[in-house]
Amino acid sequence: MGKAIVAYFSAEGTTAKVAKNLARQAGLETFEIVPAEPYSAADINWKNPLARCNKEKIGKKDVPVRDTLEGFDGYDTVFLGFPIWYYGAPNIISTFVKQYDWTGKRVALFATSGGSDIGKTEEKLSPSFNGKGSIVAAKLFTGSVTKDDLKQWAEGILE
Ligand SMILES: Cc1cc2nc3c(=O)[nH]c(=O)nc-3n(C[C@H](O)[C@H](O)[C@H](O)COP(=O)(O)O)c2cc1C
């Protein structure tokens, strides 16, 4: 088993909780994908057509990430977590993915949502990997997923 890490973006805390539990259960470090410009509550109010989240979505905008994942090259497996936004991964996730060389890496996507499935998220995100890396899983969790379930899922990927 190679080295693995849990990288995640969470705007409202649900994915963060799942990511931290997953990391704890699997004995892994976490890296939080934080936007260079933090999201306010108004920024993520998707009901407002003029909100930042809608502008980013419509404009297919990159969302700069504050920090660099140091030692990225040393990881074989990256668990990559995020909330489902507009039936897919938030733009910040594609920005994050495009920053690194995924050659030889295994990627396990996980997400939380308000009810949507993970659906075509993998298919939509996959061009950002530039033909490199391989997505080995894509799993939707509820905010109340148990630690045992997370442990089992992580072990299935890491074994
Ligand atoms: C901009 C935006 C778009 C969203 N789009 C969807 C969606 O398409 N389907 C869905 O089920 N939930 C959607 N949600 C709800 C989130 O996926 C859900 O609340 C998630 O658990 C939040 O995770 P977080 O607390 O880690 O940010 C959206 C939320 C936001 C802020």
The ligand as an SDF file (V2000), in Angstrom:
LIG
                    3D

 31 33  0  0  0  0  0  0  0  0999 V2000
  -23.8430   26.4070   -5.1620 C   0  0  0  0  0  0  0  0  0  0  0  0
  -24.4650   25.1370   -4.6640 C   0  0  0  0  0  0  0  0  0  0  0  0
  -24.9750   24.2210   -5.5800 C   0  0  0  0  0  0  0  0  0  0  0  0
  -25.5430   23.0090   -5.1360 C   0  0  0  0  0  0  0  0  0  0  0  0
  -26.0030   22.1090   -6.0580 N   0  0  0  0  0  0  0  0  0  0  0  0
  -26.5490   20.9410   -5.6220 C   0  0  0  0  0  0  0  0  0  0  0  0
  -27.0180   19.9460   -6.5430 C   0  0  0  0  0  0  0  0  0  0  0  0
  -26.9420   20.0890   -7.7720 O   0  0  0  0  0  0  0  0  0  0  0  0
  -27.5680   18.8090   -6.0290 N   0  0  0  0  0  0  0  0  0  0  0  0
  -27.6780   18.5780   -4.6760 C   0  0  0  0  0  0  0  0  0  0  0  0
  -28.1650   17.5340   -4.2680 O   0  0  0  0  0  0  0  0  0  0  0  0
  -27.2040   19.4840   -3.7910 N   0  0  0  0  0  0  0  0  0  0  0  0
  -26.6380   20.6480   -4.2150 C   0  0  0  0  0  0  0  0  0  0  0  0
  -26.1650   21.5520   -3.2910 N   0  0  0  0  0  0  0  0  0  0  0  0
  -26.1930   21.1910   -1.8520 C   0  0  0  0  0  0  0  0  0  0  0  0
  -24.8730   20.6250   -1.3690 C   0  0  0  0  0  0  0  0  0  0  0  0
  -24.3570   19.6200   -2.2410 O   0  0  0  0  0  0  0  0  0  0  0  0
  -24.9830   19.9740    0.0190 C   0  0  0  0  0  0  0  0  0  0  0  0
  -25.6010   20.8420    0.9150 O   0  0  0  0  0  0  0  0  0  0  0  0
  -23.6070   19.5430    0.5330 C   0  0  0  0  0  0  0  0  0  0  0  0
  -23.7490   18.5350    1.5140 O   0  0  0  0  0  0  0  0  0  0  0  0
  -22.8310   20.7140    1.1090 C   0  0  0  0  0  0  0  0  0  0  0  0
  -21.5510   20.2620    1.4650 O   0  0  0  0  0  0  0  0  0  0  0  0
  -20.5540   21.1970    2.2990 P   0  0  0  0  0  0  0  0  0  0  0  0
  -21.2390   21.4610    3.6260 O   0  0  0  0  0  0  0  0  0  0  0  0
  -19.3320   20.3850    2.4760 O   0  0  0  0  0  0  0  0  0  0  0  0
  -20.3200   22.4550    1.5080 O   0  0  0  0  0  0  0  0  0  0  0  0
  -25.6010   22.7480   -3.7310 C   0  0  0  0  0  0  0  0  0  0  0  0
  -25.0980   23.6900   -2.8270 C   0  0  0  0  0  0  0  0  0  0  0  0
  -24.5360   24.8730   -3.2720 C   0  0  0  0  0  0  0  0  0  0  0  0
  -23.9980   25.8580   -2.2680 C   0  0  0  0  0  0  0  0  0  0  0  0
  1  2  1  0
  2  3  1  0
  2 30  2  0
  3  4  2  0
  4  5  1  0
  4 28  1  0
  5  6  2  0
  6  7  1  0
  6 13  1  0
  7  8  2  0
  7  9  1  0
  9 10  1  0
 10 11  2  0
 10 12  1  0
 12 13  2  0
 13 14  1  0
 14 15  1  0
 14 28  1  0
 15 16  1  0
 16 17  1  0
 16 18  1  0
 18 19  1  0
 18 20  1  0
 20 21  1  0
 20 22  1  0
 22 23  1  0
 23 24  1  0
 24 25  2  0
 24 26  1  0
 24 27  1  0
 28 29  2  0
 29 30  1  0
 30 31  1  0
M  END
$$$$
